[in-house]
Amino acid sequence: MGVLITVLVVCAAAGLVLLAMSLRSVQQYEKGVVFRFGRLLPDIRGPGLRVIRPIGDRMQKVSVQTEVLGIPPQGSITADNVTLTVDAVVYFKVIDPVKALVNVRNYPSAVSQIAQTSLRAVIGRADLDTLLSDRDHINAELKKVMDAPTEEPWGLRIERVEIKDIALPESMMRSMSKQAEAERERRARVIAADGEFQASQRLSDAAATMADTPGALQLRLLQTVVDVSAEKNSTLVMPFPVEMLRFFEHQSRETDGESARRSIPRPTPPELPELPELPELTIPAPPTAPAFSLSGERVGSGGERIGSRTAVARERRDNWPARADSDLGASHDGG
């Protein structure tokens, strides 16, 4: 009898142990995937108290909550060759527990690696201005890049990707501050110029109204005198017509123009250079031939008679240069 009681007690204890081993509690935010001797069972256990075989079955729970994964700072170069450091945060959740357990090992680490490479790729295709001013577009593109390799094969859904911080170099920050300061100054000048333009239009309308009504100008002048006398009682204001100032200014301009015209020197005609005196030209007289008497006798240059032709030729030959020189000198003396 005692042995039977002992056996019953042992069996009851073994049954309790087996029952405890076969019961599993699945939370509301979890899904239970059961493997029987290493083989996946098609049924996914929902939240609640679930029973499995105590021997051969193994249940693994997968959280379907949205998980937050921080991306460490990544150094990258933008499309316009600016080096910066960017960190981001990824929000994802498991939509298929079977794929998350079977197709990928340690899916949070895999998502972190995909996020880092995708972040560097997206930043490399964008310029600095787009990265700073249009973060929504960068976040949407980054989510699209990460969805492709994670949703279908791994059973994960990237819900949101946010860029947290962008660390710029010190020189780039100084340049951007100068640019922002110049932009602010430009806007201030434009606003001031617009105000001056509107004020000039109003003043022009007021001047036209006062020109049509001379009494309005007189009333405005009296109002100005009242304002000045109210502030400083010891100041005496004497109105002076503006038309008189314009008359004096016009007269001074005419006087200055007349004096300027009188002070302009007249140009004197240039003096002609004196021509050099030309030397007198003298024409030498032609040499004279030996004289002949009327009686037919040949007479020499000295007056002697020459009988034959031979003597005449000799006399011409001997006396021709001397006679020519004497005749030339006589012509010069006579001139």
KOLTORFI-290460 format. One record per residue (C-alpha): residue number from 1; residue in one letter; x, y, z. Coordinates in steps of 0.2 Angstrom, whole numbers, plus 2048, in hexadecimal, padded with zeros to 3 digits. Layout:
% KOLTORFI-290460
n, res, x, y, z
NUM, A, X, Y, Z
...
***
This chain:
% KOLTORFI-290460
n, res, x, y, z
1, M, 800, 800, 800
2, G, 80E, 80C, 804
3, V, 817, 808, 7F4
4, L, 807, 80B, 7EA
5, I, 805, 81C, 7F2
6, T, 817, 820, 7EF
7, V, 815, 81C, 7DC
8, L, 805, 826, 7DB
9, V, 80E, 835, 7E3
10, V, 81C, 833, 7D7
11, C, 811, 832, 7C8
12, A, 807, 841, 7CE
13, A, 817, 84B, 7D0
14, A, 81D, 846, 7BF
15, G, 80C, 84B, 7B8
16, L, 80D, 85C, 7C0
17, V, 81F, 85E, 7B9
18, L, 819, 859, 7A8
19, L, 80A, 865, 7A9
20, A, 815, 873, 7AE
21, M, 821, 870, 7A0
22, S, 812, 86F, 793
23, L, 80A, 87F, 799
24, R, 810, 890, 791
25, S, 80A, 8A2, 794
26, V, 80A, 8AD, 785
27, Q, 808, 8C0, 788
28, Q, 7FC, 8CB, 77E
29, Y, 80B, 8D3, 775
30, E, 813, 8C2, 771
31, K, 811, 8B4, 764
32, G, 816, 8A2, 768
33, V, 81F, 898, 75B
34, V, 820, 885, 75F
35, F, 82E, 87A, 759
36, R, 82B, 867, 75A
37, F, 83C, 85E, 75A
38, G, 843, 86D, 750
39, R, 835, 86E, 744
40, L, 82A, 87D, 743
41, L, 818, 87A, 746
42, P, 80C, 884, 73B
43, D, 801, 88A, 749
44, I, 806, 89A, 752
45, R, 801, 89B, 764
46, G, 7F8, 8AB, 769
47, P, 7F7, 8B4, 77A
48, G, 7F1, 8A9, 789
49, L, 7F5, 899, 791
50, R, 7FB, 88C, 784
51, V, 7FF, 87A, 786
52, I, 80D, 871, 77C
53, R, 815, 860, 77E
54, P, 820, 85F, 78C
55, I, 82D, 855, 782
56, G, 832, 85A, 771
57, D, 829, 86B, 770
58, R, 832, 87B, 772
59, M, 829, 88C, 772
60, Q, 832, 89C, 76D
61, K, 829, 8AC, 771
62, V, 82A, 8BB, 765
63, S, 825, 8CD, 76A
64, V, 81A, 8D6, 75D
65, Q, 81D, 8E7, 766
66, T, 825, 8F5, 75D
67, E, 837, 8F6, 761
68, V, 842, 905, 761
69, L, 854, 903, 75B
70, G, 861, 910, 75C
71, I, 86D, 912, 74D
72, P, 87E, 917, 753
73, P, 886, 927, 74B
74, Q, 88B, 924, 739
75, G, 898, 92E, 730
76, S, 893, 932, 71E
77, I, 897, 93E, 710
78, T, 888, 946, 707
79, A, 886, 949, 6F5
80, D, 88E, 95A, 6F6
81, N, 89D, 953, 6FE
82, V, 899, 958, 710
83, T, 89F, 94D, 71E
84, L, 893, 94B, 72C
85, T, 88E, 93F, 73A
86, V, 87C, 939, 73B
87, D, 872, 92E, 748
88, A, 861, 928, 746
89, V, 853, 91D, 74F
90, V, 849, 90F, 747
91, Y, 838, 909, 74C
92, F, 833, 8F7, 746
93, K, 828, 8E9, 74B
94, V, 827, 8D6, 747
95, I, 818, 8D2, 73C
96, D, 81D, 8C0, 738
97, P, 824, 8B7, 747
98, V, 829, 8A7, 73D
99, K, 833, 8B1, 730
100, A, 83B, 8BB, 73E
101, L, 841, 8AB, 747
102, V, 845, 8A0, 738
103, N, 84C, 8AB, 72B
104, V, 857, 8B7, 735
105, R, 861, 8B4, 744
106, N, 860, 8C2, 751
107, Y, 855, 8CE, 747
108, P, 858, 8DD, 752
109, S, 86B, 8DD, 74E
110, A, 867, 8DA, 73B
111, V, 85B, 8E9, 73B
112, S, 869, 8F4, 743
113, Q, 875, 8EF, 736
114, I, 869, 8F2, 728
115, A, 865, 903, 72F
116, Q, 877, 908, 730
117, T, 87B, 904, 71E
118, S, 86A, 90C, 718
119, L, 86D, 91C, 721
120, R, 87F, 91E, 719
121, A, 878, 91A, 708
122, V, 869, 927, 709
123, I, 874, 935, 710
124, G, 881, 932, 702
125, R, 873, 935, 6F5
126, A, 86D, 945, 6FD
127, D, 875, 956, 6FF
128, L, 877, 960, 70F
129, D, 869, 96C, 70C
130, T, 85C, 95E, 709
131, L, 862, 955, 718
132, L, 860, 964, 723
133, S, 850, 96B, 71C
134, D, 846, 95C, 716
135, R, 848, 94E, 723
136, D, 837, 947, 720
137, H, 83D, 942, 70E
138, I, 84D, 93B, 715
139, N, 843, 931, 722
140, A, 837, 92A, 715
141, E, 845, 925, 709
142, L, 84E, 91D, 717
143, K, 83F, 913, 71C
144, K, 83C, 90D, 70A
145, V, 84E, 907, 709
146, M, 84D, 8FD, 719
147, D, 83B, 8F6, 715
148, A, 841, 8EC, 706
149, P, 84D, 8E0, 70E
150, T, 844, 8DE, 71F
151, E, 831, 8DD, 71C
152, E, 82F, 8CE, 710
153, P, 83E, 8C3, 714
154, W, 83F, 8C6, 727
155, G, 82D, 8CA, 72C
156, L, 831, 8DB, 733
157, R, 829, 8EC, 72F
158, I, 833, 8FC, 731
159, E, 826, 908, 738
160, R, 830, 918, 739
161, V, 842, 91E, 737
162, E, 847, 92F, 73F
163, I, 857, 938, 73D
164, K, 85C, 93E, 74F
165, D, 86B, 949, 74D
166, I, 877, 94F, 73F
167, A, 888, 954, 745
168, L, 890, 961, 739
169, P, 8A3, 966, 739
170, E, 8A7, 976, 742
171, S, 8AC, 97F, 732
172, M, 89C, 97A, 72A
173, M, 892, 981, 739
174, R, 89B, 992, 738
175, S, 897, 993, 725
176, M, 885, 98F, 728
177, S, 883, 99C, 736
178, K, 88A, 9A9, 72B
179, Q, 87E, 9A4, 71D
180, A, 870, 9A5, 729
181, E, 875, 9B6, 72F
182, A, 877, 9BD, 71E
183, E, 866, 9B6, 719
184, R, 85E, 9BF, 729
185, E, 867, 9CF, 724
186, R, 860, 9CE, 712
187, R, 84F, 9CB, 718
188, A, 850, 9DA, 724
189, R, 856, 9E5, 716
190, V, 848, 9E0, 70B
191, I, 83B, 9E3, 718
192, A, 842, 9F4, 71C
193, A, 843, 9F8, 70A
194, D, 831, 9F3, 708
195, G, 82C, 9FE, 716
196, E, 835, A0D, 70F
197, F, 82C, A0A, 6FE
198, Q, 81B, A09, 706
199, A, 81F, A18, 711
200, S, 824, A22, 701
201, Q, 814, A1D, 6F8
202, R, 80A, A23, 707
203, L, 814, A33, 708
204, S, 811, A36, 6F5
205, D, 7FE, A34, 6F7
206, A, 7FF, A40, 706
207, A, 809, A4D, 6FC
208, A, 7FD, A4B, 6ED
209, T, 7EE, A4E, 6F9
210, M, 7F7, A5D, 701
211, A, 7FB, A65, 6F0
212, D, 7E9, A64, 6EB
213, T, 7E4, A6C, 6FC
214, P, 7F0, A7A, 701
215, G, 7E8, A7C, 711
216, A, 7ED, A6B, 716
217, L, 7FF, A6F, 714
218, Q, 7FD, A7E, 71F
219, L, 7F4, A74, 72C
220, R, 802, A67, 72C
221, L, 80F, A74, 72E
222, L, 806, A7B, 73D
223, Q, 804, A6A, 745
224, T, 817, A68, 743
225, V, 81A, A78, 74C
226, V, 80E, A73, 75A
227, D, 817, A62, 75C
228, V, 828, A6A, 75D
229, S, 823, A78, 769
230, A, 81B, A6B, 774
231, E, 82B, A61, 776
232, K, 837, A70, 778
233, N, 82F, A80, 77D
234, S, 83F, A8A, 77B
235, T, 841, A86, 768
236, L, 83A, A93, 75C
237, V, 834, A8B, 74B
238, M, 834, A96, 73C
239, P, 82B, A8E, 72D
240, F, 835, A91, 71D
241, P, 82D, A8E, 70C
242, V, 835, A80, 702
243, E, 831, A88, 6F2
244, M, 83D, A96, 6F6
245, L, 84B, A8A, 6FA
246, R, 848, A82, 6E9
247, F, 849, A93, 6E1
248, F, 85A, A97, 6E9
249, E, 860, A86, 6E4
250, H, 85B, A89, 6D2
251, Q, 863, A9A, 6D1
252, S, 873, A93, 6D8
253, R, 873, A85, 6CB
254, E, 871, A92, 6BD
255, T, 87F, A9D, 6C4
256, D, 88B, A8E, 6C6
257, G, 887, A89, 6B4
258, E, 88B, A9A, 6AD
259, S, 89B, A9C, 6B6
260, A, 8A0, A8B, 6B0
261, R, 89D, A90, 69E
262, R, 8A7, AA0, 6A0
263, S, 8B6, A98, 6A8
264, I, 8B8, A8B, 69A
265, P, 8C8, A92, 690
266, R, 8C6, A93, 67D
267, P, 8D3, A89, 673
268, T, 8E0, A93, 669
269, P, 8E4, A8D, 657
270, P, 8F5, A85, 656
271, E, 904, A8F, 64F
272, L, 90A, A8A, 63E
273, P, 91C, A86, 63C
274, E, 928, A92, 632
275, L, 92D, A8B, 622
276, P, 940, A8B, 61E
277, E, 947, A97, 611
278, L, 94B, A8E, 600
279, P, 95B, A92, 5F8
280, E, 95B, A9C, 5E8
281, L, 95D, A92, 5D8
282, T, 969, A98, 5CB
283, I, 969, A91, 5B9
284, P, 97A, A91, 5B2
285, A, 97C, A99, 5A1
286, P, 980, A8E, 592
287, P, 992, A8F, 58C
288, T, 995, A9A, 57E
289, A, 99D, A94, 56E
290, P, 9AC, A9D, 566
291, A, 9A8, AAD, 55D
292, F, 9A9, AAE, 54A
293, S, 9AB, ABE, 540
294, L, 99F, AC3, 532
295, S, 9AD, AC3, 525
296, G, 9AE, AB0, 527
297, E, 9BE, AAF, 530
298, R, 9BF, AA5, 540
299, V, 9C4, AAF, 54F
300, G, 9C9, AA7, 55F
301, S, 9C3, AAB, 570
302, G, 9D2, AB7, 573
303, G, 9CE, AC0, 563
304, E, 9DC, AB8, 558
305, R, 9D8, AB1, 547
306, I, 9D8, A9F, 544
307, G, 9DC, A99, 532
308, S, 9D9, A87, 531
309, R, 9CC, A7B, 538
310, T, 9D9, A71, 542
311, A, 9DE, A81, 54B
312, V, 9CC, A85, 54E
313, A, 9C9, A74, 556
314, R, 9D8, A75, 561
315, E, 9D4, A87, 566
316, R, 9C2, A80, 56B
317, R, 9C9, A72, 575
318, D, 9D6, A7C, 57E
319, N, 9CB, A8B, 583
320, W, 9B9, A83, 585
321, P, 9BA, A7F, 598
322, A, 9C2, A8F, 59D
323, R, 9B6, A99, 593
324, A, 9A7, A8F, 59A
325, D, 9AD, A93, 5AC
326, S, 9B0, AA5, 5A8
327, D, 99E, AA7, 5A1
328, L, 997, A9E, 5B0
329, G, 99F, AA9, 5BC
330, A, 999, AB8, 5B2
331, S, 988, AB2, 5B3
332, H, 989, AB0, 5C6
333, D, 990, AC2, 5C8
334, G, 982, AC9, 5BD
335, G, 975, AC0, 5C6
***
